[in-house]
Amino acid sequence: MSATIKKAQRLRADIIKLLYYKKKSSLTDLSKRTKKSLPLITSTVNALIEDGLIIEQGLAPSTGGRRPLNFLLNPDYKRYIIAVAMDQLTSQLTIYDLSNHQVLPTQVIDLDMTESKSADTLIAFIDDCIKKSTIDKENLLGIGIGMPGFVNAEKGMNYSFMQVENDISLQDYLAKKLSLPVYIDNDSSLIALAELNFGEARNLKDVLVVNIGWGTGLGMIINGKLYRGSSGYAGEFSHIPLSNSNALCSCGKRGCLEVETSLLVMVQKAEAAVKNGEETSLKTLFNDKSKSLVDHFLNAVVKQDPVAISILADAAFQIGKGLATLIHIMNPERIVLSGRGAKAGKMLLPPIQQAINEFCIPRVAEQTEIKCSSLSDQAELLAAASLMVENSLFE
């Protein structure tokens, strides 16, 4: 393939990405953002219209003179993306079109990532969901997967979970078995990207995104971009040694923040409260096996169950204590509370703010706004889908 053709394909892909994230743009806006000439953008957009990927969508606001046309991705274009969001015990899957509309309702499976055959269980789950969707495989762009652990996105490796054959990466193993392109990334990094592109970090430069899930992860947006560190493992917030507990963390160390702040620990404390006979709606909720214990716990928090709120408040205070340290180091303009635990919403804010007030220098703390994600548990699925957008040439 010639260099000219490669450049043309890359420009097509860049325009599609911009419209995917920004929803609609004028030719002038696309020219500025891609730093390409207006005639080149015009001819490329016209080609994309002929191919059915882009359609015209009304007039953009006037900046003086004739109002320009807006363009957006064609919602009827028959290309779809499988998005998978994994935590250590549960995985979710949905299928989006290029307008991020779900064409398959979110599917859930109990999947323990520590089990030896967990990769094959995931493959079977994805295959079943494809069949359920009735979408032709030729119309699937591929699969984006967010997962916990030490994930090297460039190599497609997860060094913590789902070990496969020694001579192949997890990403390549999944792609080979599923006969589709597959891209994997760390869940907290993906959630930060979701907030940057679709949520509370949009148009901001320096943001910390806390992933409250089975662990307690962190994604760092620095100067408007995800910061991964020298080897891709930046953001291991949950292993800051701030815990007063002597409990052993999953990493093998003691004193990690995670042993007091993860949803797994909160659920364990809730189960202990029920066992000890405390008066709580959790006793009834936990008997309902149609939902996970985490969902029941978060629902109890939202409904202001005193026991659930007390457990959440203790964990959130510890998260706030850790964030106070990061505020001193990073001086972010905003901290976003995201991931599955963000469903607790405003209940998270008072104990976190209390800890920041107690442990942070006021002049530094007052520069940082704390917000709950509006994406909640959809954040990782949206960002998993964007993995495919970022890596597809849309040929």
C-alpha positions in Angstrom: 0.0 0.0 0.0 1.4 3.4 -1.0 2.1 6.2 1.5 -0.5 8.4 -0.2 -3.3 5.7 0.3 -2.2 5.3 3.9 -2.5 9.0 4.5 -5.9 9.1 2.9 -7.1 6.2 5.1 -5.8 7.8 8.2 -7.5 11.1 7.4 -10.8 9.2 6.8 -10.4 7.5 10.2 -9.5 10.8 11.9 -12.6 12.5 10.6 -14.8 9.6 11.8 -13.2 9.8 15.2 -13.8 13.5 15.5 -17.5 13.0 14.6 -17.8 10.0 16.9 -16.7 12.1 19.9 -18.0 15.5 18.9 -21.2 14.2 17.3 -21.4 16.9 14.6 -18.9 19.4 13.0 -18.6 21.7 10.0 -16.0 21.3 7.3 -14.1 24.3 8.8 -14.1 22.8 12.2 -12.8 19.5 10.9 -10.1 21.3 9.0 -8.9 23.1 12.1 -9.0 20.0 14.2 -7.1 17.8 11.7 -4.8 20.6 10.6 -5.6 19.7 7.0 -6.6 22.0 4.2 -10.3 22.8 3.6 -10.3 21.4 0.0 -8.8 18.1 1.2 -11.3 17.8 4.1 -14.1 18.6 1.7 -13.1 15.9 -0.8 -12.6 13.4 2.0 -16.0 14.1 3.6 -17.7 13.9 0.2 -16.1 10.4 -0.3 -17.4 9.4 3.2 -20.9 10.6 2.3 -20.7 8.5 -0.9 -19.7 5.5 1.2 -22.6 6.0 3.5 -20.6 6.8 6.7 -21.5 10.5 7.0 -24.6 12.5 6.4 -25.4 16.2 6.3 -27.2 17.5 9.5 -28.4 21.1 9.3 -26.5 24.3 9.6 -23.8 25.2 12.1 -24.1 28.5 14.2 -23.0 31.5 12.2 -19.6 33.0 12.8 -20.2 35.8 10.3 -21.4 35.3 6.7 -23.1 32.2 5.4 -23.8 29.5 8.0 -21.8 26.3 7.2 -23.3 22.8 7.0 -22.9 20.4 9.8 -22.0 16.7 9.3 -22.4 13.7 11.5 -22.0 9.9 11.4 -24.8 8.2 9.6 -26.9 6.4 12.4 -28.1 4.0 9.8 -24.6 2.8 8.7 -24.5 -0.9 9.4 -21.3 -1.2 11.4 -21.3 -2.2 15.0 -18.9 -2.4 18.0 -18.9 -5.0 20.8 -18.0 -3.4 24.1 -17.0 -5.5 27.2 -16.5 -4.2 30.7 -15.0 -6.7 33.1 -14.3 -6.7 36.8 -12.8 -9.5 38.8 -16.1 -11.4 39.2 -18.6 -10.0 36.7 -18.5 -9.0 33.1 -20.9 -6.9 31.0 -21.3 -6.7 27.3 -23.3 -4.5 24.9 -23.2 -3.8 21.2 -23.2 -0.2 19.9 -23.7 1.4 16.6 -21.4 4.3 15.6 -23.7 6.8 17.2 -23.3 4.9 20.6 -26.8 3.7 20.6 -27.2 0.2 22.1 -28.4 -2.4 19.6 -28.1 -5.2 22.1 -29.2 -4.6 25.8 -26.4 -5.0 28.3 -25.7 -8.7 29.0 -24.2 -9.8 32.2 -22.2 -12.9 33.2 -20.6 -14.1 36.5 -17.0 -14.6 35.4 -14.2 -15.1 37.9 -11.0 -13.8 36.2 -8.7 -15.8 38.4 -10.0 -19.1 37.0 -7.8 -20.9 34.6 -10.3 -21.1 31.8 -11.7 -17.6 32.2 -10.5 -16.5 28.8 -12.5 -19.4 27.1 -15.5 -18.6 29.3 -15.3 -15.0 28.0 -15.0 -16.2 24.4 -18.1 -18.4 24.8 -20.0 -15.5 26.3 -19.1 -13.1 23.5 -20.1 -15.7 20.9 -23.4 -16.2 22.5 -24.1 -12.5 22.6 -23.2 -12.1 18.9 -25.7 -14.9 18.1 -28.4 -13.3 20.3 -27.9 -9.9 18.5 -28.4 -11.6 15.0 -25.9 -9.1 13.6 -23.7 -10.5 10.8 -20.1 -10.8 11.8 -19.1 -9.0 8.7 -20.8 -5.9 10.1 -18.9 -6.0 13.4 -15.8 -3.7 13.5 -14.4 -5.6 16.4 -14.4 -5.9 20.2 -13.1 -3.5 22.8 -12.5 -4.9 26.3 -11.8 -3.1 29.6 -10.4 -5.2 32.4 -8.7 -4.8 35.7 -5.0 -5.7 36.3 -1.6 -4.7 35.0 -2.6 -4.3 31.3 -0.1 -3.4 28.7 -2.4 -2.0 26.0 0.3 -1.8 23.3 1.2 -5.5 23.7 -2.3 -6.7 24.4 -1.2 -8.3 27.6 -2.8 -8.6 31.1 -0.1 -9.6 33.5 -2.6 -10.1 36.4 -5.5 -12.2 35.0 -6.5 -14.5 32.2 -3.2 -16.1 31.4 -3.3 -18.0 28.1 -0.7 -19.8 25.9 2.8 -18.6 26.5 3.6 -17.6 22.9 0.5 -15.4 22.4 -0.9 -12.3 24.0 -4.4 -12.4 25.6 -5.5 -9.9 22.9 -4.3 -12.0 20.0 -5.7 -15.2 21.6 -9.2 -13.6 21.9 -8.9 -12.2 18.3 -7.9 -15.6 16.9 -10.7 -17.5 18.7 -13.4 -15.0 17.9 -12.2 -14.2 14.3 -12.6 -10.5 15.0 -10.2 -7.6 15.8 -9.8 -7.3 19.6 -8.3 -4.5 21.7 -7.9 -4.6 25.5 -7.0 -1.9 28.0 -7.1 -1.3 31.8 -10.5 -0.6 33.1 -9.6 2.6 35.1 -7.7 4.0 32.1 -10.8 3.4 29.9 -13.1 5.0 32.4 -10.9 8.1 32.5 -11.1 8.2 28.7 -14.8 7.9 28.8 -15.1 10.8 31.2 -12.7 12.8 29.0 -14.6 12.1 25.8 -18.2 11.8 27.0 -18.5 12.8 30.6 -17.4 15.2 33.4 -13.8 15.7 32.2 -14.8 17.0 28.7 -12.9 20.2 27.7 -10.8 20.1 30.9 -7.0 19.7 31.1 -6.1 18.2 34.4 -8.5 15.7 36.0 -8.3 12.7 38.3 -11.0 10.0 37.6 -11.6 7.6 40.4 -12.9 4.2 39.4 -14.9 2.9 42.4 -15.4 -0.8 41.6 -14.2 -4.2 42.9 -11.0 -2.4 43.4 -10.3 1.4 43.6 -8.6 2.5 40.4 -7.5 5.9 39.1 -7.1 7.4 35.6 -5.1 10.6 35.3 -5.9 13.2 32.6 -2.9 15.6 32.3 -2.9 18.4 29.8 -6.0 17.0 28.2 -4.6 13.5 27.6 -4.6 10.2 29.5 -1.3 9.8 31.4 -0.1 6.2 31.5 3.4 6.6 32.9 6.7 5.2 31.5 5.4 1.5 31.3 1.6 2.0 31.2 0.8 1.3 34.8 0.3 4.8 36.2 -2.7 5.2 38.5 -2.4 2.3 40.9 -4.3 4.5 43.5 -5.6 1.5 45.5 -2.2 0.4 46.6 -1.2 3.6 48.4 -0.4 2.4 51.9 -3.1 4.4 53.8 -5.2 1.7 55.4 -5.3 1.1 59.1 -6.3 -2.5 58.5 -3.9 -5.3 58.6 -5.9 -7.2 55.9 -3.9 -8.7 53.0 -4.5 -6.9 49.7 -4.9 -8.8 46.4 -1.5 -7.5 45.5 0.1 -9.5 48.4 0.9 -6.4 50.5 -0.7 -5.0 53.7 -2.0 -1.5 54.3 -3.3 -0.8 50.8 -6.2 1.6 50.4 -8.2 -1.0 48.5 -8.7 -3.2 51.6 -11.0 -0.5 53.0 -12.5 1.2 49.9 -13.4 -1.4 47.3 -17.0 -2.4 46.6 -16.0 -6.0 47.4 -15.0 -4.9 51.0 -18.2 -2.8 51.3 -20.3 -5.8 50.4 -18.4 -8.0 52.8 -19.1 -5.5 55.6 -22.7 -5.4 54.6 -23.0 -9.2 54.8 -21.4 -9.2 58.2 -23.9 -6.5 59.4 -26.8 -8.7 58.2 -25.3 -11.8 59.9 -24.9 -9.8 63.2 -28.6 -9.0 63.1 -28.4 -5.3 62.4 -31.7 -3.7 61.3 -31.3 -3.1 57.6 -33.1 -3.6 54.3 -30.0 -5.4 53.1 -31.2 -8.6 54.8 -34.2 -8.8 52.4 -32.3 -7.5 49.4 -29.4 -10.0 49.7 -32.0 -12.9 49.5 -33.0 -11.7 46.0 -30.6 -13.6 43.7 -31.8 -11.8 40.5 -29.3 -9.1 41.1 -25.7 -9.0 42.3 -24.9 -8.2 45.9 -23.1 -5.0 44.7 -26.2 -3.8 42.9 -28.3 -4.5 46.0 -25.8 -2.7 48.2 -25.7 0.4 46.0 -29.5 0.4 45.7 -29.7 0.3 49.5 -27.4 3.3 49.6 -29.5 5.3 47.1 -32.6 4.5 49.2 -30.7 5.8 52.3 -30.5 2.6 54.3 -28.6 3.6 57.4 -26.3 0.6 57.6 -25.4 0.8 53.9 -24.7 4.6 54.1 -22.5 4.0 57.2 -20.4 1.4 55.3 -20.1 3.6 52.2 -19.2 6.7 54.3 -16.3 4.9 56.0 -14.9 3.8 52.6 -15.5 7.1 51.0 -13.7 8.9 53.8 -10.6 6.7 53.2 -10.9 7.5 49.4 -11.0 11.2 50.3 -7.9 10.8 52.4 -6.1 9.3 49.5 -7.3 12.0 47.2 -6.0 14.6 49.6 -2.5 13.3 48.9 -3.1 13.3 45.2 -4.5 16.9 45.3 -1.3 18.1 46.9 0.8 16.4 44.2 -1.4 16.9 41.0 -3.4 20.1 41.8 -6.2 18.9 39.5 -9.1 21.2 38.5 -11.6 18.4 38.9 -11.9 15.0 40.5 -14.6 12.7 39.0 -16.0 9.8 40.9 -16.8 7.2 38.3 -17.2 3.5 37.7 -19.8 1.2 39.2 -19.7 2.8 42.6 -20.7 6.2 41.2 -24.3 4.9 41.3 -24.2 6.0 44.9 -24.1 9.5 43.6 -24.3 12.4 46.1 -24.0 10.0 49.1 -20.3 9.7 48.2 -19.5 13.4 48.3 -19.8 14.5 52.0 -17.4 11.9 53.5 -14.9 12.5 50.7 -15.1 16.2 51.0 -14.8 15.9 54.8 -11.5 14.0 54.4 -10.2 16.5 51.9 -11.1 19.3 54.3 -9.3 17.5 57.1 -6.1 16.5 55.3 -5.6 19.0 52.5 -4.2 22.5 52.6 -7.2 24.8 52.0 -5.5 27.0 49.4 -4.8 23.8 47.3 -8.1 22.0 48.0 -10.3 24.9 47.1 -9.0 24.8 43.5 -10.4 21.3 43.0 -14.0 20.5 42.3 -15.4 17.0 43.2 -18.1 15.7 40.9 -20.0 12.4 40.5 -20.0 10.8 37.0 -23.1 11.1 34.9 -22.0 8.0 33.0 -21.9 5.8 36.1 -21.5 2.1 35.1 -21.8 2.9 31.4 -18.4 4.6 31.4 -16.3 1.5 30.8 -18.6 0.2 28.1 -18.5 3.5 26.2 -14.7 3.6 26.4 -14.3 0.0 25.5 -16.3 0.8 22.3 -14.0 3.8 21.6 -11.1 1.4 21.6 -12.3 0.1 18.3 -13.0 3.5 17.0 -9.4 4.6 17.9 -7.9 1.5 16.2 -10.1 1.1 13.1 -9.3 2.6 9.6 -12.9 2.2 8.5 -11.8 0.8 5.1 
